[in-house]
Amino acid sequence: MFEILIEDSFDAAHNLRGYQGNCERLHGHTYRTQVFIRGKSLDEQGMSIDFRQAKTELASALAQLDHQYLNDLPLFQVENPSAENLARYIYNAMDKSFPGHVHRVTVWETPTSAASYWKDE
């Protein structure tokens, strides 16, 4: 099994509805996003997944979130735009491009706080 890791970031604002604390108020983050993609074999060039293609797909997924007030997006009209829900959204977006190969997505809100999403295998 082979695994690649790609990383990108985006800036966005949000607030957590119903949260008792500072995060209930409007605030922003530079979200660092990591995507782990697995493959069982290598192609003719010796790659399991093309980094360039993976980075392009991640940039496309993040473009939908970048410089947005996340609570205004249809996806987050009901559920909170938490790091966990963002990780799931990005996972599902990447899984459309690499079905069955996305292992895990981790979204960092701060340098010391992150949430990951993956599907049980």
C-alpha angles and dihedrals in degrees: 000000000000127000131193127193125210126182136195137153141221137189122231144148128230145151129215110237114223094011115138103224146037094315090068087073123076111275140147142229141193096230115210110207127198124188122193114201124186133204133179098211143028128241127229090282092053095254129127095196125006109247091210093054092045092049091048092052092047092049089052092051092047093047087070089060104033116115092355133130092239095206089065094058115100091239092060101040089103108015121055118257091239122159088255093055091044090052090052092048092051091044091054092046092051092044089061089061097039105027113200094000104084106098104177143346121208123193118196116204093180134004089268104034127068141152128207134202129197136151119248112256 
